[in-house]
Amino acid sequence: MLKRFADFVVENILKLDLSSRLGDSVDFFIYDTLKIILLLSFMIFTISYVRSYFPPEKVKNMLSKFGGVGAYFAASVLGVLSPF
């Protein structure tokens, strides 16, 4: 669906030939830009949703139960789940 939209923009709006180098380059740029924006939006939404279950006070309480190497391991697991 994104590829068809990028093709439509390049051919019909920008009036470029997809078989030319310029048309193919612009098509690639539009397609990849849209794909990256969608993937980043999905990742940010998912991570924000997961983080809503881990407020800082809850994380501190969870980590205070561990000691030594276990605390580092638990902190790294929580860091993977909520990297931002």
PDB file of N, CA, C and O in Angstrom:
ATOM      1  N   MET A   1       0.815  -1.177   0.000  1.00  0.00           N
ATOM      2  CA  MET A   1       0.000   0.000   0.000  1.00  0.00           C
ATOM      3  C   MET A   1       0.877   1.265   0.000  1.00  0.00           C
ATOM      4  O   MET A   1       0.586   2.215  -0.727  1.00  0.00           O
ATOM      5  N   LEU A   2       1.927   1.280   0.797  1.00  0.00           N
ATOM      6  CA  LEU A   2       2.830   2.435   0.818  1.00  0.00           C
ATOM      7  C   LEU A   2       3.550   2.598  -0.512  1.00  0.00           C
ATOM      8  O   LEU A   2       3.748   3.714  -0.992  1.00  0.00           O
ATOM      9  N   LYS A   3       3.938   1.479  -1.097  1.00  0.00           N
ATOM     10  CA  LYS A   3       4.639   1.527  -2.376  1.00  0.00           C
ATOM     11  C   LYS A   3       3.735   2.103  -3.460  1.00  0.00           C
ATOM     12  O   LYS A   3       4.175   2.910  -4.279  1.00  0.00           O
ATOM     13  N   ARG A   4       2.479   1.689  -3.462  1.00  0.00           N
ATOM     14  CA  ARG A   4       1.544   2.229  -4.459  1.00  0.00           C
ATOM     15  C   ARG A   4       1.333   3.717  -4.259  1.00  0.00           C
ATOM     16  O   ARG A   4       1.226   4.465  -5.230  1.00  0.00           O
ATOM     17  N   PHE A   5       1.271   4.163  -2.984  1.00  0.00           N
ATOM     18  CA  PHE A   5       1.108   5.585  -2.709  1.00  0.00           C
ATOM     19  C   PHE A   5       2.331   6.366  -3.182  1.00  0.00           C
ATOM     20  O   PHE A   5       2.195   7.429  -3.788  1.00  0.00           O
ATOM     21  N   ALA A   6       3.523   5.842  -2.906  1.00  0.00           N
ATOM     22  CA  ALA A   6       4.748   6.503  -3.355  1.00  0.00           C
ATOM     23  C   ALA A   6       4.799   6.561  -4.879  1.00  0.00           C
ATOM     24  O   ALA A   6       5.188   7.578  -5.452  1.00  0.00           O
ATOM     25  N   ASP A   7       4.407   5.471  -5.535  1.00  0.00           N
ATOM     26  CA  ASP A   7       4.361   5.468  -7.000  1.00  0.00           C
ATOM     27  C   ASP A   7       3.370   6.501  -7.521  1.00  0.00           C
ATOM     28  O   ASP A   7       3.651   7.199  -8.495  1.00  0.00           O
ATOM     29  N   PHE A   8       2.214   6.597  -6.877  1.00  0.00           N
ATOM     30  CA  PHE A   8       1.203   7.572  -7.286  1.00  0.00           C
ATOM     31  C   PHE A   8       1.733   8.998  -7.161  1.00  0.00           C
ATOM     32  O   PHE A   8       1.541   9.815  -8.062  1.00  0.00           O
ATOM     33  N   VAL A   9       2.391   9.295  -6.056  1.00  0.00           N
ATOM     34  CA  VAL A   9       2.925  10.638  -5.847  1.00  0.00           C
ATOM     35  C   VAL A   9       3.968  10.978  -6.903  1.00  0.00           C
ATOM     36  O   VAL A   9       3.963  12.079  -7.453  1.00  0.00           O
ATOM     37  N   VAL A  10       4.856  10.039  -7.184  1.00  0.00           N
ATOM     38  CA  VAL A  10       5.939  10.299  -8.140  1.00  0.00           C
ATOM     39  C   VAL A  10       5.384  10.449  -9.560  1.00  0.00           C
ATOM     40  O   VAL A  10       5.773  11.367 -10.283  1.00  0.00           O
ATOM     41  N   GLU A  11       4.481   9.557  -9.958  1.00  0.00           N
ATOM     42  CA  GLU A  11       3.983   9.585 -11.328  1.00  0.00           C
ATOM     43  C   GLU A  11       2.954  10.684 -11.568  1.00  0.00           C
ATOM     44  O   GLU A  11       3.043  11.405 -12.562  1.00  0.00           O
ATOM     45  N   ASN A  12       1.989  10.822 -10.681  1.00  0.00           N
ATOM     46  CA  ASN A  12       0.861  11.710 -10.945  1.00  0.00           C
ATOM     47  C   ASN A  12       1.029  13.122 -10.398  1.00  0.00           C
ATOM     48  O   ASN A  12       0.573  14.084 -11.016  1.00  0.00           O
ATOM     49  N   ILE A  13       1.667  13.252  -9.265  1.00  0.00           N
ATOM     50  CA  ILE A  13       1.807  14.584  -8.670  1.00  0.00           C
ATOM     51  C   ILE A  13       3.102  15.243  -9.136  1.00  0.00           C
ATOM     52  O   ILE A  13       3.098  16.398  -9.564  1.00  0.00           O
ATOM     53  N   LEU A  14       4.212  14.505  -9.051  1.00  0.00           N
ATOM     54  CA  LEU A  14       5.495  15.074  -9.448  1.00  0.00           C
ATOM     55  C   LEU A  14       5.781  14.917 -10.941  1.00  0.00           C
ATOM     56  O   LEU A  14       6.707  15.539 -11.464  1.00  0.00           O
ATOM     57  N   LYS A  15       4.999  14.096 -11.624  1.00  0.00           N
ATOM     58  CA  LYS A  15       5.127  13.872 -13.077  1.00  0.00           C
ATOM     59  C   LYS A  15       6.524  13.393 -13.472  1.00  0.00           C
ATOM     60  O   LYS A  15       7.117  13.881 -14.434  1.00  0.00           O
ATOM     61  N   LEU A  16       7.036  12.421 -12.702  1.00  0.00           N
ATOM     62  CA  LEU A  16       8.337  11.835 -13.018  1.00  0.00           C
ATOM     63  C   LEU A  16       8.136  10.410 -13.500  1.00  0.00           C
ATOM     64  O   LEU A  16       7.194   9.732 -13.089  1.00  0.00           O
ATOM     65  N   ASP A  17       9.020   9.961 -14.367  1.00  0.00           N
ATOM     66  CA  ASP A  17       8.974   8.599 -14.872  1.00  0.00           C
ATOM     67  C   ASP A  17       9.666   7.683 -13.863  1.00  0.00           C
ATOM     68  O   ASP A  17      10.795   7.947 -13.449  1.00  0.00           O
ATOM     69  N   LEU A  18       8.990   6.614 -13.474  1.00  0.00           N
ATOM     70  CA  LEU A  18       9.562   5.700 -12.482  1.00  0.00           C
ATOM     71  C   LEU A  18      10.767   4.930 -13.012  1.00  0.00           C
ATOM     72  O   LEU A  18      11.575   4.434 -12.227  1.00  0.00           O
ATOM     73  N   SER A  19      10.896   4.827 -14.318  1.00  0.00           N
ATOM     74  CA  SER A  19      12.037   4.097 -14.867  1.00  0.00           C
ATOM     75  C   SER A  19      13.291   4.971 -14.967  1.00  0.00           C
ATOM     76  O   SER A  19      14.373   4.460 -15.254  1.00  0.00           O
ATOM     77  N   SER A  20      13.162   6.270 -14.735  1.00  0.00           N
ATOM     78  CA  SER A  20      14.336   7.136 -14.755  1.00  0.00           C
ATOM     79  C   SER A  20      15.045   7.080 -13.403  1.00  0.00           C
ATOM     80  O   SER A  20      14.463   6.644 -12.410  1.00  0.00           O
ATOM     81  N   ARG A  21      16.272   7.511 -13.369  1.00  0.00           N
ATOM     82  CA  ARG A  21      17.030   7.500 -12.117  1.00  0.00           C
ATOM     83  C   ARG A  21      16.423   8.458 -11.094  1.00  0.00           C
ATOM     84  O   ARG A  21      16.301   8.126  -9.915  1.00  0.00           O
ATOM     85  N   LEU A  22      16.047   9.643 -11.555  1.00  0.00           N
ATOM     86  CA  LEU A  22      15.460  10.631 -10.653  1.00  0.00           C
ATOM     87  C   LEU A  22      14.124  10.139 -10.098  1.00  0.00           C
ATOM     88  O   LEU A  22      13.869  10.238  -8.897  1.00  0.00           O
ATOM     89  N   GLY A  23      13.283   9.615 -10.972  1.00  0.00           N
ATOM     90  CA  GLY A  23      11.981   9.115 -10.532  1.00  0.00           C
ATOM     91  C   GLY A  23      12.115   7.959  -9.558  1.00  0.00           C
ATOM     92  O   GLY A  23      11.405   7.896  -8.554  1.00  0.00           O
ATOM     93  N   ASP A  24      13.024   7.052  -9.857  1.00  0.00           N
ATOM     94  CA  ASP A  24      13.245   5.913  -8.965  1.00  0.00           C
ATOM     95  C   ASP A  24      13.814   6.363  -7.631  1.00  0.00           C
ATOM     96  O   ASP A  24      13.435   5.831  -6.588  1.00  0.00           O
ATOM     97  N   SER A  25      14.708   7.326  -7.647  1.00  0.00           N
ATOM     98  CA  SER A  25      15.301   7.834  -6.403  1.00  0.00           C
ATOM     99  C   SER A  25      14.259   8.535  -5.540  1.00  0.00           C
ATOM    100  O   SER A  25      14.204   8.315  -4.330  1.00  0.00           O
ATOM    101  N   VAL A  26      13.430   9.380  -6.155  1.00  0.00           N
ATOM    102  CA  VAL A  26      12.387  10.085  -5.412  1.00  0.00           C
ATOM    103  C   VAL A  26      11.364   9.086  -4.869  1.00  0.00           C
ATOM    104  O   VAL A  26      10.891   9.228  -3.741  1.00  0.00           O
ATOM    105  N   ASP A  27      11.026   8.079  -5.670  1.00  0.00           N
ATOM    106  CA  ASP A  27      10.100   7.042  -5.228  1.00  0.00           C
ATOM    107  C   ASP A  27      10.657   6.292  -4.026  1.00  0.00           C
ATOM    108  O   ASP A  27       9.940   6.050  -3.056  1.00  0.00           O
ATOM    109  N   PHE A  28      11.925   5.925  -4.087  1.00  0.00           N
ATOM    110  CA  PHE A  28      12.579   5.239  -2.977  1.00  0.00           C
ATOM    111  C   PHE A  28      12.582   6.112  -1.724  1.00  0.00           C
ATOM    112  O   PHE A  28      12.302   5.625  -0.628  1.00  0.00           O
ATOM    113  N   PHE A  29      12.898   7.402  -1.879  1.00  0.00           N
ATOM    114  CA  PHE A  29      12.937   8.310  -0.739  1.00  0.00           C
ATOM    115  C   PHE A  29      11.564   8.443  -0.092  1.00  0.00           C
ATOM    116  O   PHE A  29      11.457   8.375   1.133  1.00  0.00           O
ATOM    117  N   ILE A  30      10.526   8.628  -0.875  1.00  0.00           N
ATOM    118  CA  ILE A  30       9.170   8.779  -0.335  1.00  0.00           C
ATOM    119  C   ILE A  30       8.733   7.493   0.354  1.00  0.00           C
ATOM    120  O   ILE A  30       8.200   7.532   1.463  1.00  0.00           O
ATOM    121  N   TYR A  31       8.956   6.358  -0.296  1.00  0.00           N
ATOM    122  CA  TYR A  31       8.561   5.074   0.277  1.00  0.00           C
ATOM    123  C   TYR A  31       9.272   4.798   1.599  1.00  0.00           C
ATOM    124  O   TYR A  31       8.637   4.423   2.585  1.00  0.00           O
ATOM    125  N   ASP A  32      10.583   4.984   1.617  1.00  0.00           N
ATOM    126  CA  ASP A  32      11.333   4.715   2.848  1.00  0.00           C
ATOM    127  C   ASP A  32      11.006   5.704   3.957  1.00  0.00           C
ATOM    128  O   ASP A  32      10.956   5.325   5.127  1.00  0.00           O
ATOM    129  N   THR A  33      10.783   6.962   3.606  1.00  0.00           N
ATOM    130  CA  THR A  33      10.418   7.951   4.615  1.00  0.00           C
ATOM    131  C   THR A  33       9.088   7.585   5.273  1.00  0.00           C
ATOM    132  O   THR A  33       8.964   7.635   6.497  1.00  0.00           O
ATOM    133  N   LEU A  34       8.103   7.221   4.469  1.00  0.00           N
ATOM    134  CA  LEU A  34       6.804   6.828   5.030  1.00  0.00           C
ATOM    135  C   LEU A  34       6.924   5.570   5.887  1.00  0.00           C
ATOM    136  O   LEU A  34       6.313   5.470   6.951  1.00  0.00           O
ATOM    137  N   LYS A  35       7.716   4.616   5.413  1.00  0.00           N
ATOM    138  CA  LYS A  35       7.897   3.359   6.150  1.00  0.00           C
ATOM    139  C   LYS A  35       8.563   3.613   7.497  1.00  0.00           C
ATOM    140  O   LYS A  35       8.136   3.057   8.509  1.00  0.00           O
ATOM    141  N   ILE A  36       9.590   4.432   7.525  1.00  0.00           N
ATOM    142  CA  ILE A  36      10.298   4.728   8.773  1.00  0.00           C
ATOM    143  C   ILE A  36       9.403   5.484   9.739  1.00  0.00           C
ATOM    144  O   ILE A  36       9.412   5.203  10.938  1.00  0.00           O
ATOM    145  N   ILE A  37       8.626   6.444   9.234  1.00  0.00           N
ATOM    146  CA  ILE A  37       7.709   7.196  10.101  1.00  0.00           C
ATOM    147  C   ILE A  37       6.672   6.273  10.726  1.00  0.00           C
ATOM    148  O   ILE A  37       6.379   6.390  11.916  1.00  0.00           O
ATOM    149  N   LEU A  38       6.116   5.361   9.942  1.00  0.00           N
ATOM    150  CA  LEU A  38       5.137   4.420  10.493  1.00  0.00           C
ATOM    151  C   LEU A  38       5.758   3.486  11.522  1.00  0.00           C
ATOM    152  O   LEU A  38       5.165   3.240  12.572  1.00  0.00           O
ATOM    153  N   LEU A  39       6.938   2.966  11.234  1.00  0.00           N
ATOM    154  CA  LEU A  39       7.592   2.063  12.184  1.00  0.00           C
ATOM    155  C   LEU A  39       7.961   2.780  13.479  1.00  0.00           C
ATOM    156  O   LEU A  39       7.770   2.234  14.566  1.00  0.00           O
ATOM    157  N   LEU A  40       8.483   3.989  13.373  1.00  0.00           N
ATOM    158  CA  LEU A  40       8.821   4.742  14.581  1.00  0.00           C
ATOM    159  C   LEU A  40       7.571   5.084  15.393  1.00  0.00           C
ATOM    160  O   LEU A  40       7.590   5.017  16.622  1.00  0.00           O
ATOM    161  N   SER A  41       6.496   5.445  14.715  1.00  0.00           N
ATOM    162  CA  SER A  41       5.243   5.751  15.418  1.00  0.00           C
ATOM    163  C   SER A  41       4.742   4.526  16.176  1.00  0.00           C
ATOM    164  O   SER A  41       4.314   4.632  17.326  1.00  0.00           O
ATOM    165  N   PHE A  42       4.797   3.365  15.529  1.00  0.00           N
ATOM    166  CA  PHE A  42       4.360   2.132  16.185  1.00  0.00           C
ATOM    167  C   PHE A  42       5.245   1.809  17.389  1.00  0.00           C
ATOM    168  O   PHE A  42       4.745   1.442  18.452  1.00  0.00           O
ATOM    169  N   MET A  43       6.553   1.945  17.218  1.00  0.00           N
ATOM    170  CA  MET A  43       7.465   1.644  18.325  1.00  0.00           C
ATOM    171  C   MET A  43       7.268   2.604  19.489  1.00  0.00           C
ATOM    172  O   MET A  43       7.236   2.176  20.642  1.00  0.00           O
ATOM    173  N   ILE A  44       7.137   3.889  19.206  1.00  0.00           N
ATOM    174  CA  ILE A  44       6.958   4.870  20.275  1.00  0.00           C
ATOM    175  C   ILE A  44       5.650   4.639  21.001  1.00  0.00           C
ATOM    176  O   ILE A  44       5.601   4.735  22.228  1.00  0.00           O
ATOM    177  N   PHE A  45       4.581   4.334  20.267  1.00  0.00           N
ATOM    178  CA  PHE A  45       3.301   4.045  20.909  1.00  0.00           C
ATOM    179  C   PHE A  45       3.403   2.819  21.803  1.00  0.00           C
ATOM    180  O   PHE A  45       2.937   2.840  22.942  1.00  0.00           O
ATOM    181  N   THR A  46       4.009   1.753  21.297  1.00  0.00           N
ATOM    182  CA  THR A  46       4.126   0.510  22.067  1.00  0.00           C
ATOM    183  C   THR A  46       4.968   0.709  23.320  1.00  0.00           C
ATOM    184  O   THR A  46       4.587   0.260  24.401  1.00  0.00           O
ATOM    185  N   ILE A  47       6.106   1.376  23.185  1.00  0.00           N
ATOM    186  CA  ILE A  47       6.983   1.599  24.335  1.00  0.00           C
ATOM    187  C   ILE A  47       6.308   2.505  25.357  1.00  0.00           C
ATOM    188  O   ILE A  47       6.439   2.282  26.560  1.00  0.00           O
ATOM    189  N   SER A  48       5.591   3.520  24.897  1.00  0.00           N
ATOM    190  CA  SER A  48       4.871   4.402  25.825  1.00  0.00           C
ATOM    191  C   SER A  48       3.786   3.644  26.567  1.00  0.00           C
ATOM    192  O   SER A  48       3.560   3.875  27.755  1.00  0.00           O
ATOM    193  N   TYR A  49       3.120   2.744  25.874  1.00  0.00           N
ATOM    194  CA  TYR A  49       2.079   1.938  26.507  1.00  0.00           C
ATOM    195  C   TYR A  49       2.677   1.025  27.577  1.00  0.00           C
ATOM    196  O   TYR A  49       2.123   0.897  28.668  1.00  0.00           O
ATOM    197  N   VAL A  50       3.801   0.396  27.265  1.00  0.00           N
ATOM    198  CA  VAL A  50       4.459  -0.480  28.240  1.00  0.00           C
ATOM    199  C   VAL A  50       4.961   0.339  29.432  1.00  0.00           C
ATOM    200  O   VAL A  50       4.850  -0.096  30.578  1.00  0.00           O
ATOM    201  N   ARG A  51       5.507   1.516  29.161  1.00  0.00           N
ATOM    202  CA  ARG A  51       6.030   2.370  30.244  1.00  0.00           C
ATOM    203  C   ARG A  51       4.935   2.852  31.170  1.00  0.00           C
ATOM    204  O   ARG A  51       5.214   3.158  32.329  1.00  0.00           O
ATOM    205  N   SER A  52       3.706   2.931  30.705  1.00  0.00           N
ATOM    206  CA  SER A  52       2.627   3.392  31.579  1.00  0.00           C
ATOM    207  C   SER A  52       2.402   2.417  32.740  1.00  0.00           C
ATOM    208  O   SER A  52       1.818   2.787  33.758  1.00  0.00           O
ATOM    209  N   TYR A  53       2.862   1.186  32.587  1.00  0.00           N
ATOM    210  CA  TYR A  53       2.742   0.201  33.666  1.00  0.00           C
ATOM    211  C   TYR A  53       3.949   0.203  34.600  1.00  0.00           C
ATOM    212  O   TYR A  53       3.938  -0.496  35.613  1.00  0.00           O
ATOM    213  N   PHE A  54       4.984   0.970  34.283  1.00  0.00           N
ATOM    214  CA  PHE A  54       6.190   1.015  35.097  1.00  0.00           C
ATOM    215  C   PHE A  54       6.528   2.438  35.512  1.00  0.00           C
ATOM    216  O   PHE A  54       7.481   3.010  34.984  1.00  0.00           O
ATOM    217  N   PRO A  55       5.781   3.030  36.439  1.00  0.00           N
ATOM    218  CA  PRO A  55       6.158   4.369  36.911  1.00  0.00           C
ATOM    219  C   PRO A  55       7.466   4.287  37.711  1.00  0.00           C
ATOM    220  O   PRO A  55       7.811   3.221  38.220  1.00  0.00           O
ATOM    221  N   PRO A  56       8.193   5.407  37.823  1.00  0.00           N
ATOM    222  CA  PRO A  56       9.504   5.374  38.497  1.00  0.00           C
ATOM    223  C   PRO A  56       9.460   4.837  39.931  1.00  0.00           C
ATOM    224  O   PRO A  56      10.383   4.142  40.357  1.00  0.00           O
ATOM    225  N   GLU A  57       8.407   5.149  40.669  1.00  0.00           N
ATOM    226  CA  GLU A  57       8.324   4.653  42.055  1.00  0.00           C
ATOM    227  C   GLU A  57       8.221   3.134  42.084  1.00  0.00           C
ATOM    228  O   GLU A  57       8.828   2.477  42.930  1.00  0.00           O
ATOM    229  N   LYS A  58       7.446   2.580  41.150  1.00  0.00           N
ATOM    230  CA  LYS A  58       7.282   1.133  41.089  1.00  0.00           C
ATOM    231  C   LYS A  58       8.609   0.460  40.725  1.00  0.00           C
ATOM    232  O   LYS A  58       8.941  -0.595  41.264  1.00  0.00           O
ATOM    233  N   VAL A  59       9.356   1.068  39.817  1.00  0.00           N
ATOM    234  CA  VAL A  59      10.643   0.513  39.410  1.00  0.00           C
ATOM    235  C   VAL A  59      11.628   0.556  40.576  1.00  0.00           C
ATOM    236  O   VAL A  59      12.360  -0.407  40.804  1.00  0.00           O
ATOM    237  N   LYS A  60      11.650   1.662  41.311  1.00  0.00           N
ATOM    238  CA  LYS A  60      12.544   1.755  42.472  1.00  0.00           C
ATOM    239  C   LYS A  60      12.210   0.705  43.509  1.00  0.00           C
ATOM    240  O   LYS A  60      13.110   0.091  44.082  1.00  0.00           O
ATOM    241  N   ASN A  61      10.921   0.489  43.758  1.00  0.00           N
ATOM    242  CA  ASN A  61      10.517  -0.539  44.720  1.00  0.00           C
ATOM    243  C   ASN A  61      10.912  -1.930  44.246  1.00  0.00           C
ATOM    244  O   ASN A  61      11.351  -2.761  45.042  1.00  0.00           O
ATOM    245  N   MET A  62      10.759  -2.183  42.961  1.00  0.00           N
ATOM    246  CA  MET A  62      11.133  -3.493  42.420  1.00  0.00           C
ATOM    247  C   MET A  62      12.637  -3.726  42.547  1.00  0.00           C
ATOM    248  O   MET A  62      13.070  -4.813  42.927  1.00  0.00           O
ATOM    249  N   LEU A  63      13.427  -2.707  42.230  1.00  0.00           N
ATOM    250  CA  LEU A  63      14.882  -2.860  42.263  1.00  0.00           C
ATOM    251  C   LEU A  63      15.433  -2.892  43.681  1.00  0.00           C
ATOM    252  O   LEU A  63      16.495  -3.470  43.915  1.00  0.00           O
ATOM    253  N   SER A  64      14.730  -2.281  44.631  1.00  0.00           N
ATOM    254  CA  SER A  64      15.215  -2.288  46.012  1.00  0.00           C
ATOM    255  C   SER A  64      15.130  -3.675  46.644  1.00  0.00           C
ATOM    256  O   SER A  64      15.786  -3.936  47.652  1.00  0.00           O
ATOM    257  N   LYS A  65      14.334  -4.557  46.066  1.00  0.00           N
ATOM    258  CA  LYS A  65      14.211  -5.925  46.583  1.00  0.00           C
ATOM    259  C   LYS A  65      15.402  -6.794  46.199  1.00  0.00           C
ATOM    260  O   LYS A  65      15.650  -7.825  46.824  1.00  0.00           O
ATOM    261  N   PHE A  66      16.133  -6.383  45.179  1.00  0.00           N
ATOM    262  CA  PHE A  66      17.280  -7.155  44.713  1.00  0.00           C
ATOM    263  C   PHE A  66      18.573  -6.548  45.250  1.00  0.00           C
ATOM    264  O   PHE A  66      18.606  -5.393  45.675  1.00  0.00           O
ATOM    265  N   GLY A  67      19.624  -7.342  45.222  1.00  0.00           N
ATOM    266  CA  GLY A  67      20.923  -6.842  45.655  1.00  0.00           C
ATOM    267  C   GLY A  67      22.018  -7.412  44.780  1.00  0.00           C
ATOM    268  O   GLY A  67      21.872  -8.499  44.220  1.00  0.00           O
ATOM    269  N   GLY A  68      23.107  -6.686  44.663  1.00  0.00           N
ATOM    270  CA  GLY A  68      24.270  -7.166  43.921  1.00  0.00           C
ATOM    271  C   GLY A  68      24.011  -7.340  42.436  1.00  0.00           C
ATOM    272  O   GLY A  68      23.456  -6.464  41.772  1.00  0.00           O
ATOM    273  N   VAL A  69      24.428  -8.498  41.930  1.00  0.00           N
ATOM    274  CA  VAL A  69      24.309  -8.798  40.509  1.00  0.00           C
ATOM    275  C   VAL A  69      22.846  -8.914  40.104  1.00  0.00           C
ATOM    276  O   VAL A  69      22.493  -8.560  38.978  1.00  0.00           O
ATOM    277  N   GLY A  70      22.001  -9.395  40.981  1.00  0.00           N
ATOM    278  CA  GLY A  70      20.570  -9.523  40.681  1.00  0.00           C
ATOM    279  C   GLY A  70      19.929  -8.181  40.395  1.00  0.00           C
ATOM    280  O   GLY A  70      19.046  -8.080  39.543  1.00  0.00           O
ATOM    281  N   ALA A  71      20.369  -7.140  41.108  1.00  0.00           N
ATOM    282  CA  ALA A  71      19.833  -5.801  40.875  1.00  0.00           C
ATOM    283  C   ALA A  71      20.232  -5.300  39.489  1.00  0.00           C
ATOM    284  O   ALA A  71      19.422  -4.681  38.799  1.00  0.00           O
ATOM    285  N   TYR A  72      21.471  -5.561  39.078  1.00  0.00           N
ATOM    286  CA  TYR A  72      21.909  -5.149  37.745  1.00  0.00           C
ATOM    287  C   TYR A  72      21.129  -5.899  36.660  1.00  0.00           C
ATOM    288  O   TYR A  72      20.740  -5.316  35.648  1.00  0.00           O
ATOM    289  N   PHE A  73      20.910  -7.181  36.883  1.00  0.00           N
ATOM    290  CA  PHE A  73      20.161  -7.972  35.915  1.00  0.00           C
ATOM    291  C   PHE A  73      18.710  -7.474  35.824  1.00  0.00           C
ATOM    292  O   PHE A  73      18.181  -7.313  34.724  1.00  0.00           O
ATOM    293  N   ALA A  74      18.075  -7.234  36.956  1.00  0.00           N
ATOM    294  CA  ALA A  74      16.695  -6.735  36.959  1.00  0.00           C
ATOM    295  C   ALA A  74      16.607  -5.361  36.310  1.00  0.00           C
ATOM    296  O   ALA A  74      15.649  -5.083  35.587  1.00  0.00           O
ATOM    297  N   ALA A  75      17.590  -4.494  36.555  1.00  0.00           N
ATOM    298  CA  ALA A  75      17.607  -3.162  35.946  1.00  0.00           C
ATOM    299  C   ALA A  75      17.773  -3.266  34.435  1.00  0.00           C
ATOM    300  O   ALA A  75      17.155  -2.502  33.694  1.00  0.00           O
ATOM    301  N   SER A  76      18.594  -4.194  33.971  1.00  0.00           N
ATOM    302  CA  SER A  76      18.774  -4.335  32.526  1.00  0.00           C
ATOM    303  C   SER A  76      17.519  -4.880  31.865  1.00  0.00           C
ATOM    304  O   SER A  76      17.184  -4.476  30.751  1.00  0.00           O
ATOM    305  N   VAL A  77      16.811  -5.804  32.543  1.00  0.00           N
ATOM    306  CA  VAL A  77      15.550  -6.306  31.991  1.00  0.00           C
ATOM    307  C   VAL A  77      14.515  -5.187  31.921  1.00  0.00           C
ATOM    308  O   VAL A  77      13.818  -5.057  30.915  1.00  0.00           O
ATOM    309  N   LEU A  78      14.404  -4.385  32.963  1.00  0.00           N
ATOM    310  CA  LEU A  78      13.465  -3.266  32.931  1.00  0.00           C
ATOM    311  C   LEU A  78      13.879  -2.223  31.900  1.00  0.00           C
ATOM    312  O   LEU A  78      13.018  -1.572  31.309  1.00  0.00           O
ATOM    313  N   GLY A  79      15.171  -2.054  31.676  1.00  0.00           N
ATOM    314  CA  GLY A  79      15.644  -1.124  30.652  1.00  0.00           C
ATOM    315  C   GLY A  79      15.305  -1.593  29.243  1.00  0.00           C
ATOM    316  O   GLY A  79      15.050  -0.776  28.357  1.00  0.00           O
ATOM    317  N   VAL A  80      15.303  -2.905  29.036  1.00  0.00           N
ATOM    318  CA  VAL A  80      14.900  -3.450  27.731  1.00  0.00           C
ATOM    319  C   VAL A  80      13.408  -3.243  27.512  1.00  0.00           C
ATOM    320  O   VAL A  80      12.983  -2.907  26.407  1.00  0.00           O
ATOM    321  N   LEU A  81      12.617  -3.441  28.553  1.00  0.00           N
ATOM    322  CA  LEU A  81      11.171  -3.291  28.416  1.00  0.00           C
ATOM    323  C   LEU A  81      10.746  -1.852  28.208  1.00  0.00           C
ATOM    324  O   LEU A  81       9.774  -1.584  27.502  1.00  0.00           O
ATOM    325  N   SER A  82      11.457  -0.938  28.810  1.00  0.00           N
ATOM    326  CA  SER A  82      11.077   0.487  28.687  1.00  0.00           C
ATOM    327  C   SER A  82      12.328   1.330  28.444  1.00  0.00           C
ATOM    328  O   SER A  82      12.811   1.994  29.362  1.00  0.00           O
ATOM    329  N   PRO A  83      12.859   1.312  27.217  1.00  0.00           N
ATOM    330  CA  PRO A  83      14.141   1.974  26.962  1.00  0.00           C
ATOM    331  C   PRO A  83      14.115   3.487  27.044  1.00  0.00           C
ATOM    332  O   PRO A  83      15.174   4.094  27.206  1.00  0.00           O
ATOM    333  N   PHE A  84      12.968   4.124  26.942  1.00  0.00           N
ATOM    334  CA  PHE A  84      12.931   5.572  26.980  1.00  0.00           C
ATOM    335  C   PHE A  84      12.621   6.024  28.370  1.00  0.00           C
ATOM    336  O   PHE A  84      12.542   7.225  28.626  1.00  0.00           O
TER     337      PHE A  84
END
